[in-house]
Amino acid sequence: MATRQLDSTTVTTLVAEATAAPSMHNAQPWRFRFLPDETLLLLYADLRRAMHRTDPGNRALHIGCGAALFNLRVAAAHAGLTPEVRLLPDPADPLLLAAVHLVEPAANDGDLRRLHPAISRRHTSRYPFAEQDIPEDVRAALRAAAVREGAELLFPGRWHTEAVLELVRDAEGRETLDPDTREDLTHWTRLGPEADVATDGVPEYAFGPHRRDGKAPLRDFAGRRPVADRGAADFEHNPQLALLSTPGDTPADWLLAGQALERVLLEATSAGLATSLTSHPLESPDLRLLARDPVSGSGHVQMVLRLGYGPGGPASPRRPVREVLELT
């Protein structure tokens, strides 16, 4: 394939779309470096944005960076480029998570280009969803999306869903009782005037209403802190959950999980679904082991998704590209 010199505007656009990806507490734990002579875009982990209490092994950090990597692949395909990806290319530099060689012409990957409009439309929704089943053909498309990235998406049955919800409640109880566990959440939430100018974290306008009734698994970012004009609402009693799993549980698997997660989320957004994520029951090793279906599940659960029909959430803020991209 041929290589063309990419201008800074193109690279900036690619990174801006990459960073629209979700990350734990919207910490945006990534940084990029572009090497123009090689048309190589490097993705690094930013450990200054790690969750030392709730993600001590940086599993969630890798998943967020993997999601950004998938958005980058979609954006590159949309721009007429082929992203040739190498994961963890330098054993001597564990912070270098991926090297993406951008070449042309674009490979014949219409599926990636088809997902491009969903990048700007996908937002985490912490609002009630309708008690409306997701059609089987849509579920099948989401399962296929995960498989394409080397992962598995399982829609648990009723008893397994109840078990996962119970794990969420257990995790919530632990968080309430343990101030150390709440440290990361407090650090990455933005209240009052701070929310209006935030470029990262979860601002109060994205908290969604307080849950008055229902079983939807949602982290309450307000905790016990008052939030003006937040209100309360009834959430779904039969939330539709999906578990994303990978065969292994290494940093490479976490990066694959992030790419699979974002492909599933963009596919769901394209199908008219609202989405939210919870890692609550996966932040404690003992609870995470219990999240897997002992009968039909396999591998290691990396994320719990909540899917359904309802309002899309507001867009959470993003850091300016100049803060995350180094042009050499």
C-alpha positions in Angstrom: 0.0 0.0 0.0 1.1 3.6 -0.6 1.8 6.1 2.1 0.9 9.8 1.9 2.1 12.6 4.1 -0.7 13.4 6.5 -1.3 17.0 7.5 -1.8 18.0 11.1 -5.5 18.8 10.5 -6.2 15.3 9.4 -4.3 13.8 12.3 -6.0 16.2 14.8 -9.4 15.1 13.4 -8.6 11.4 13.8 -7.5 11.9 17.4 -10.5 14.0 18.2 -12.8 11.2 17.0 -10.7 8.6 18.8 -11.1 10.4 22.1 -14.9 10.4 21.9 -14.6 6.9 23.4 -15.9 6.1 26.8 -13.5 5.5 29.7 -14.0 4.8 33.4 -15.3 8.0 35.1 -14.5 9.8 31.8 -10.8 10.1 33.0 -9.6 9.9 29.3 -6.4 8.0 30.2 -4.7 8.3 26.8 -2.2 10.3 24.9 -1.1 10.2 21.3 2.1 10.9 19.4 2.3 11.2 15.7 5.5 10.4 13.7 4.9 12.1 10.3 7.9 10.5 8.5 6.4 7.0 9.2 2.7 8.1 9.2 2.6 6.3 12.5 0.2 7.2 15.3 1.3 5.9 18.7 -1.2 5.4 21.6 0.1 5.6 25.1 -1.5 5.0 28.5 -1.6 8.1 30.7 -1.0 6.8 34.2 -1.7 10.2 35.7 -5.3 9.4 35.0 -5.3 5.9 36.4 -7.8 4.8 39.1 -5.4 3.7 41.9 -8.2 2.5 44.2 -10.8 1.0 42.0 -8.5 -0.1 39.0 -5.1 -0.9 40.6 -4.1 -3.2 37.8 -5.1 -0.7 35.1 -7.5 -3.1 33.4 -10.2 -0.5 33.0 -7.6 2.0 31.7 -6.6 -0.5 29.0 -10.2 -1.0 28.1 -10.8 2.7 27.7 -7.7 3.1 25.5 -8.8 0.1 23.5 -12.2 1.8 22.9 -10.3 5.0 21.7 -8.2 2.7 19.4 -11.4 1.3 17.8 -12.7 4.8 17.2 -9.4 5.7 15.6 -9.8 2.7 13.2 -13.3 3.9 12.3 -12.2 7.5 11.8 -9.2 6.4 9.6 -11.4 4.2 7.4 -13.8 7.2 7.0 -10.8 9.4 6.0 -9.8 6.9 3.3 -7.0 5.4 5.2 -6.2 1.8 6.3 -5.1 1.6 10.0 -2.6 -1.2 10.4 -2.5 -1.9 14.2 0.1 -3.5 16.3 -0.8 -3.9 20.0 1.9 -3.5 22.7 4.6 -3.2 20.0 7.5 -2.5 22.4 8.0 -4.9 25.4 10.4 -2.4 26.9 7.7 0.3 27.0 4.5 -1.0 28.6 2.9 2.4 28.4 3.0 2.2 24.6 -0.3 0.4 24.0 -0.6 0.5 20.2 1.2 1.6 17.0 -1.1 2.5 14.1 0.4 2.8 10.7 -1.9 4.9 8.5 -1.7 4.0 4.9 -3.8 4.4 1.7 -5.9 3.4 -0.1 -8.5 2.4 2.4 -9.1 -1.3 2.7 -12.5 -2.5 1.7 -14.0 -2.3 5.2 -17.4 -0.9 4.7 -18.4 -2.0 8.2 -15.9 0.4 9.8 -17.0 3.3 7.7 -20.6 2.5 8.3 -20.1 3.0 12.0 -18.6 6.5 11.7 -21.7 8.6 12.3 -22.3 6.7 15.6 -19.1 8.1 17.1 -20.6 11.5 17.7 -24.0 10.1 18.6 -22.9 7.6 21.2 -23.2 8.9 24.8 -23.7 7.1 28.1 -27.3 7.3 29.1 -28.0 7.3 32.9 -31.8 7.7 32.2 -34.6 5.2 32.4 -35.1 2.9 29.5 -38.4 1.5 28.3 -39.6 -2.0 29.3 -39.2 -3.1 25.6 -37.3 -6.1 24.5 -34.4 -5.8 22.1 -35.2 -7.8 19.0 -33.2 -11.0 18.4 -31.7 -9.8 15.1 -30.3 -6.7 16.9 -28.9 -8.9 19.7 -27.3 -11.2 17.0 -25.7 -8.2 15.4 -24.2 -7.0 18.7 -22.9 -10.5 19.4 -21.3 -10.6 16.0 -19.7 -7.2 16.6 -18.0 -8.6 19.7 -16.8 -11.7 17.9 -15.2 -9.7 15.1 -12.9 -8.2 17.8 -12.1 -11.5 19.5 -14.5 -11.2 22.3 -17.9 -12.6 23.4 -21.1 -10.8 24.2 -23.5 -12.8 26.4 -27.1 -11.7 27.1 -27.7 -13.4 30.4 -31.0 -15.2 31.2 -33.3 -14.0 34.0 -31.6 -15.8 36.9 -28.1 -14.7 35.8 -29.3 -11.1 35.3 -30.6 -11.1 38.9 -27.3 -12.5 40.1 -25.4 -9.7 38.3 -27.7 -7.1 39.8 -27.1 -8.5 43.2 -23.4 -8.2 42.6 -23.9 -4.6 41.7 -25.8 -4.0 44.9 -23.1 -5.7 46.9 -20.5 -3.4 45.2 -22.6 -0.3 45.9 -22.8 -1.3 49.6 -19.0 -1.7 49.8 -18.5 1.7 48.1 -20.9 3.4 50.6 -19.0 1.9 53.6 -15.5 2.4 52.4 -14.2 5.9 52.0 -11.1 4.7 50.2 -13.3 3.1 47.5 -15.1 6.4 47.0 -11.9 8.3 46.5 -11.6 7.8 42.8 -15.3 8.6 42.3 -15.1 11.8 44.2 -11.9 12.9 42.4 -13.5 12.4 38.9 -16.9 14.0 39.5 -17.6 17.7 38.8 -20.2 19.6 40.8 -21.5 23.1 40.7 -19.6 25.7 38.6 -16.8 23.2 38.0 -19.2 21.1 35.9 -19.7 24.0 33.5 -16.0 24.2 32.5 -15.0 20.6 33.0 -13.0 18.9 30.2 -12.9 15.5 31.9 -14.6 13.5 34.6 -18.4 13.2 35.0 -20.1 16.5 35.4 -23.3 16.7 37.4 -25.4 17.3 34.3 -24.5 13.8 33.1 -25.5 12.1 36.4 -29.0 11.4 35.3 -31.9 11.4 37.8 -31.8 9.7 41.1 -33.2 6.2 41.0 -36.5 6.2 42.8 -37.5 2.6 41.9 -36.4 -0.1 39.5 -33.3 -2.4 39.2 -31.2 -0.7 36.5 -27.5 -1.0 37.5 -26.3 2.6 37.6 -23.5 4.1 39.6 -24.7 7.1 41.6 -22.0 9.6 41.0 -23.5 12.1 43.4 -23.2 9.7 46.3 -24.5 11.6 49.4 -23.6 15.0 48.0 -26.5 17.3 47.1 -27.1 18.1 43.4 -29.5 20.9 42.6 -32.5 20.2 40.3 -31.5 16.6 39.8 -34.9 15.0 40.4 -35.8 11.3 40.6 -37.3 8.8 38.3 -38.5 5.2 38.0 -36.1 2.9 36.1 -36.7 -0.3 34.4 -37.5 -3.4 36.6 -36.2 -5.8 33.9 -33.0 -4.2 32.7 -31.5 -5.7 29.6 -27.8 -6.5 30.4 -25.0 -7.9 28.3 -21.6 -9.2 29.5 -18.5 -8.7 27.4 -15.8 -11.3 27.9 -12.4 -12.2 26.5 -10.6 -15.6 26.5 -7.7 -14.2 28.5 -7.1 -11.5 31.0 -3.8 -9.9 30.0 -3.2 -6.3 28.9 -3.5 -7.4 25.3 -6.9 -9.0 26.1 -8.0 -5.7 27.8 -7.2 -3.8 24.7 -9.1 -6.3 22.6 -12.0 -5.9 25.0 -12.0 -2.1 24.6 -12.1 -2.4 20.9 -14.9 -5.0 21.1 -16.8 -2.8 23.6 -16.7 0.2 21.3 -17.7 -1.8 18.2 -20.7 -3.1 20.2 -21.6 0.4 21.4 -21.4 2.0 18.0 -23.4 -0.9 16.5 -26.0 -0.5 19.3 -26.2 3.3 18.7 -26.6 2.7 15.0 -29.6 0.4 15.8 -31.3 3.1 17.8 -30.4 1.8 21.3 -29.3 3.8 24.3 -26.4 2.4 26.3 -24.7 2.7 29.6 -21.9 0.8 31.3 -21.1 -0.4 34.8 -17.9 -1.9 36.1 -19.2 -1.9 39.7 -19.2 -5.7 40.2 -15.9 -6.1 38.3 -13.8 -3.8 40.5 -13.5 -6.4 43.3 -11.8 -9.6 42.3 -14.2 -11.8 44.3 -17.3 -10.3 42.8 -15.8 -10.3 39.3 -15.4 -14.1 39.4 -19.1 -14.4 40.2 -20.3 -12.3 37.3 -19.6 -15.1 34.7 -22.4 -17.5 33.9 -21.1 -20.8 35.3 -23.1 -22.8 32.6 -22.8 -20.9 29.3 -20.2 -18.2 30.0 -16.5 -18.5 29.2 -13.5 -16.4 29.6 -13.2 -13.3 31.8 -15.9 -10.7 32.1 -14.6 -7.3 31.2 -17.7 -5.1 31.2 -21.4 -5.1 32.0 -23.5 -3.2 29.5 -27.1 -1.9 29.9 -29.0 -1.6 26.7 -32.4 -0.4 25.8 -34.7 2.1 24.2 -34.7 5.5 25.9 -33.2 9.0 25.8 -29.6 9.3 24.9 -27.5 10.9 27.6 -25.8 14.3 27.3 -22.3 14.4 25.8 -19.6 14.3 28.5 -16.8 16.8 28.1 -13.6 16.0 26.3 -10.1 17.4 26.7 -8.8 19.6 23.8 -6.8 17.5 21.3 -3.8 19.7 21.9 -3.6 18.3 25.4 -3.5 14.6 24.3 -1.7 14.8 20.9 2.0 15.4 20.4 2.9 16.3 16.8 6.6 15.8 16.1 
